[in-house]
């Protein structure tokens, strides 16, 4: 069962990232080691600033020209 993610939180966990992107736990942890991925390490804890994560996803999302020019509103439901 998918966990519902609240973007009202200031920080997300690796589990939140895993759920949002529908990737494995290993892949989520690998993201936290990328130089361009926003991460805050507090001892052994890893937290991802929510707004920076969403900006990172937007920057790394490719939208084909035919969809971008359609000017359609899309609603994404997670969970």
Phi and psi restraints in degrees (value plus and minus 20) as a CYANA .aco file:
   2 UNK   PHI     -96.7   -56.7
   2 UNK   PSI     124.0   164.0
   3 UNK   PHI    -108.4   -68.4
   3 UNK   PSI     117.5   157.5
   4 UNK   PHI     -98.0   -58.0
   4 UNK   PSI     115.3   155.3
   5 UNK   PHI    -123.9   -83.9
   5 UNK   PSI     109.4   149.4
   6 UNK   PHI    -119.7   -79.7
   6 UNK   PSI      97.8   137.8
   7 UNK   PHI    -105.5   -65.5
   7 UNK   PSI     -11.4    28.6
   8 UNK   PHI    -102.1   -62.1
   8 UNK   PSI     -34.8     5.2
   9 UNK   PHI     -94.9   -54.9
   9 UNK   PSI     128.5   168.5
  10 UNK   PHI     -95.4   -55.4
  10 UNK   PSI     -48.6    -8.6
  11 UNK   PHI    -152.3  -112.3
  11 UNK   PSI     126.3   166.3
  12 UNK   PHI    -130.2   -90.2
  12 UNK   PSI     139.2   179.2
  13 UNK   PHI    -118.4   -78.4
  13 UNK   PSI     150.8   190.8
  14 UNK   PHI     -80.9   -40.9
  14 UNK   PSI     -57.4   -17.4
  15 UNK   PHI     -82.4   -42.4
  15 UNK   PSI     -58.0   -18.0
  16 UNK   PHI     -82.6   -42.6
  16 UNK   PSI     -64.4   -24.4
  17 UNK   PHI     -83.4   -43.4
  17 UNK   PSI     -63.6   -23.6
  18 UNK   PHI     -76.9   -36.9
  18 UNK   PSI     -68.1   -28.1
  19 UNK   PHI     -86.7   -46.7
  19 UNK   PSI     -64.3   -24.3
  20 UNK   PHI     -84.1   -44.1
  20 UNK   PSI     -62.3   -22.3
  21 UNK   PHI    -111.4   -71.4
  21 UNK   PSI     -24.8    15.2
  22 UNK   PHI      35.5    75.5
  22 UNK   PSI      32.2    72.2
  23 UNK   PHI    -143.7  -103.7
  23 UNK   PSI     150.2   190.2
  24 UNK   PHI     -94.4   -54.4
  24 UNK   PSI     144.2   184.2
  25 UNK   PHI     -81.1   -41.1
  25 UNK   PSI     -61.9   -21.9
  26 UNK   PHI     -80.0   -40.0
  26 UNK   PSI     -65.9   -25.9
  27 UNK   PHI     -82.7   -42.7
  27 UNK   PSI     -57.8   -17.8
  28 UNK   PHI     -84.6   -44.6
  28 UNK   PSI     -63.7   -23.7
  29 UNK   PHI     -86.5   -46.5
  29 UNK   PSI     -55.8   -15.8
  30 UNK   PHI     -82.4   -42.4
  30 UNK   PSI     -57.6   -17.6
  31 UNK   PHI     -78.6   -38.6
  31 UNK   PSI     -59.1   -19.1
  32 UNK   PHI     -87.6   -47.6
  32 UNK   PSI     -31.4     8.6
  33 UNK   PHI    -118.9   -78.9
  33 UNK   PSI     -23.4    16.6
  34 UNK   PHI     -92.3   -52.3
  34 UNK   PSI     124.1   164.1
  35 UNK   PHI     -86.2   -46.2
  35 UNK   PSI     -49.6    -9.6
  36 UNK   PHI    -116.0   -76.0
  36 UNK   PSI     -15.3    24.7
  37 UNK   PHI    -116.1   -76.1
  37 UNK   PSI     109.7   149.7
  38 UNK   PHI     -94.4   -54.4
  38 UNK   PSI     100.6   140.6
  39 UNK   PHI    -165.9  -125.9
  39 UNK   PSI     126.2   166.2
  40 UNK   PHI    -142.5  -102.5
  40 UNK   PSI      98.2   138.2
  41 UNK   PHI    -122.2   -82.2
  41 UNK   PSI     103.9   143.9
  42 UNK   PHI    -141.9  -101.9
  42 UNK   PSI      72.6   112.6
  43 UNK   PHI      45.4    85.4
  43 UNK   PSI    -142.7  -102.7
  44 UNK   PHI    -112.9   -72.9
  44 UNK   PSI     -21.7    18.3
  45 UNK   PHI    -107.1   -67.1
  45 UNK   PSI     123.7   163.7
  46 UNK   PHI    -139.3   -99.3
  46 UNK   PSI     106.6   146.6
  47 UNK   PHI    -149.0  -109.0
  47 UNK   PSI     126.0   166.0
  48 UNK   PHI    -138.5   -98.5
  48 UNK   PSI     100.4   140.4
  49 UNK   PHI     -80.3   -40.3
  49 UNK   PSI     103.8   143.8
  50 UNK   PHI     -74.6   -34.6
  50 UNK   PSI     -72.9   -32.9
  51 UNK   PHI     -85.8   -45.8
  51 UNK   PSI     -57.1   -17.1
  52 UNK   PHI     -89.5   -49.5
  52 UNK   PSI     -55.1   -15.1
  53 UNK   PHI     -84.0   -44.0
  53 UNK   PSI     -66.5   -26.5
  54 UNK   PHI     -82.9   -42.9
  54 UNK   PSI     -57.6   -17.6
  55 UNK   PHI     -86.2   -46.2
  55 UNK   PSI     -59.2   -19.2
  56 UNK   PHI     -82.9   -42.9
  56 UNK   PSI     -64.4   -24.4
  57 UNK   PHI     -81.4   -41.4
  57 UNK   PSI     -65.5   -25.5
  58 UNK   PHI     -81.1   -41.1
  58 UNK   PSI     -62.6   -22.6
  59 UNK   PHI     -83.5   -43.5
  59 UNK   PSI     -52.9   -12.9
  60 UNK   PHI    -119.5   -79.5
  60 UNK   PSI      -7.7    32.3
  61 UNK   PHI    -121.2   -81.2
  61 UNK   PSI     103.6   143.6
  62 UNK   PHI    -115.9   -75.9
  62 UNK   PSI     105.4   145.4
  63 UNK   PHI    -133.5   -93.5
  63 UNK   PSI      97.7   137.7
  64 UNK   PHI     -76.8   -36.8
  64 UNK   PSI     127.0   167.0
  65 UNK   PHI     -75.8   -35.8
  65 UNK   PSI     -58.6   -18.6
  66 UNK   PHI     -86.7   -46.7
  66 UNK   PSI     -50.1   -10.1
  67 UNK   PHI    -101.0   -61.0
  67 UNK   PSI     -57.9   -17.9
  68 UNK   PHI     -84.3   -44.3
  68 UNK   PSI     -56.5   -16.5
  69 UNK   PHI    -101.9   -61.9
  69 UNK   PSI     -30.3     9.7
  70 UNK   PHI     -90.6   -50.6
  70 UNK   PSI     -40.1    -0.1
  71 UNK   PHI      34.4    74.4
  71 UNK   PSI      18.2    58.2
  72 UNK   PHI    -117.3   -77.3
  72 UNK   PSI     123.0   163.0
  73 UNK   PHI    -105.3   -65.3
  73 UNK   PSI     112.2   152.2
  74 UNK   PHI    -140.4  -100.4
  74 UNK   PSI     113.2   153.2
  75 UNK   PHI    -125.2   -85.2
  75 UNK   PSI     108.6   148.6
  76 UNK   PHI    -130.4   -90.4
  76 UNK   PSI     103.6   143.6
  77 UNK   PHI    -126.8   -86.8
  77 UNK   PSI     107.9   147.9
  78 UNK   PHI    -135.1   -95.1
  78 UNK   PSI     112.4   152.4
